[in-house]
Structure formats: C-alpha cells, structure tokens
Amino acid sequence: MANYHNAKELTKLTLGKQTNYTSEYNSDLLQAVPRKLNRDDLALKNNCLPFKGEDVWYGYELSWLNNKGKPIVAVAEFRFPCTSPNLVESKSFKLYLNSFNQTKFDSWQDVKNILITDLSFTSGVTADVNLYKVDQCPALEISDIEANCIDDLDVTIDDYDYQKDLLKGIQKLGTDSKEEFVVSHLLKSNCLITNQPDWASVYISYKGAQLNHEILLKYIISFRQHNEFHEQCVERIFTDIISFCNLEQLTVFARYTRRGGLDINPFRSTTEQTAPNLRTLRQ
C-alpha cells in the first residue's frame, strides 16, 4: 500500500463512492490529484525530475449532440506533460466526459476547445487534445512491436508484494554497453482507492550494461498486489531501476487496458518527451 493512501487530498474524490451520472455538460465533475503525493514518497521534486515524459489517455465513449440534436461520437486523445502539478482523476474524467452526452455543440472544434480549457484548468498546465472519427484514429492502430518479450522466462514466484530490493544485482556491471527494448504483459497493479485491478503491458528500453531479465520480470510481477495509480506505478518503476542501475538512457512506458471507456498510458524517459504508438490487442 502506498504511504499516502489516506492523504487528505484523496478524501474528497468521488472515486470509490456511489455517484450519479449526468448527461448535461458539467466541468465541475473533474477532480485533480496532486502529483506530489507519490513524488514525495519517491523523494522527487517537480522542479528537478529525473525523467521527461507525458501521460497519454484515450477516450472511447465521447459523444455529444450537434445543433440539430443528432448524436456525434468520437475517439479522443488527451496528452498531459509529466510536469503538470496534477493528475486528472480517472473516475471524475469518465463522469465529465459522460456529461457531454445530451449537450448540443455547434462543431467538433467547440468540443475540442472546451476539453482543452477544462482539462488544462484541472491538470494545471495546457492539455493537448485531439478528436478523431471512430474509424480514423491512426494512433490506435495495432502496432508491429519488435520488443523482446520476457514473459516466457521460467521463474518461480512465491511473493506478490511490491519489493524494490528485488532489483539488487539486476545489472551486470563491467560488461559492454548495449541497447535493449523489452516488454512484459504481466504488469498488474490495483487502484489506490478502490483496489480494482489495473492491467498493463510495460515497455522498457535502456542503454547500458545488460539487465538481468529474470530479476526484472520478478520485480514487475511484485506489483501484482500493489495499490497505486497508473502514473505513479510507472514513475516508481523508473526511479527504482535508476536507483539500482548505472544507465546511459532509460525509458519506461506502460500501456494500460481501458476501464470505463478510458485508458491511461504513462511514459517516462531520460531522452524523449512524447510517447510512441505501441498499442497492442489488449488496448
């Protein structure tokens, strides 16, 4: 369990509480979670982060009415830089998007402008929003990914609690530097508040002395009973690897399966600021 589970900033959230859906536009439904909660736990300062990156969301259940009352549907892409002071809490995001359902807007651009305004206010930084027709979203095409999957390794697991120290000895120092791109589809964590399972594929690329794949896989599996938000899990993975390894470059990117019409895909890197398209069948 994360140390900040009972932080007062989380007590006001609708997450984990019974709520009523509204189908009339209401920006007040959006709720923020300060990023500093878990960054304090990781001893990270927003003005001196060891990574760059962003959180990429896709909304699959966005609909509104045109000025003649005809329903319009779209797939939405939302991007928030990792330097934003706040996360957008996912349940509030779902409730907010549902509030568009019976609201009339003159154009797609009007919807996009409102989304940018509201989400920028909640996150504390300018949000990037794009709307696509449901059959024309290039970013959601299934990717041909050449990462080395480590899931078939024959490892023995007898503990499913998060353990940072599993990473001890993961790097074979003194060996030649190499570049490697690996993936595990076995990342599972649980919502910090509701304990609902969150499933993900985690992509890790690095440059440096080789990492031990068996140790890395055991570490990833140790999140199986861990309670934390998506973005926080990825930052924990990134900072844990950095703390045990002397690497020239590191990128951690998790593609979570959608829940309630939204998926969240946090991307953290020493070198890159924007996430690539690594969508798999589970997304």
Secondary structure, 3 states (H helix, E strand, C coil): CCCCCCCHHHCCCCCCCCCCCCCCCCHHHCCEEECHHHHHHCCCCHHHCCCEEEEEEEEEEEEEECCCCCEEEEEEEEEEECCCCEEECHHHHHHHHHCCCCCECCCHHHHHHHHHHHHHHHHCCCCEEEEECCCCCHHHCCCCCCCEECCCCCCCCCCCCCCHHHHCCCECCCCCCEEEEEEEEEEEEECCCCCCEEEEEEEEEEEECCECHHHHHHHHHHHHHCECCHHHHHHHHHHHHHHHCCEEEEEEEEEECCECCEEEEEEEECCCCCCCCCCCCCC
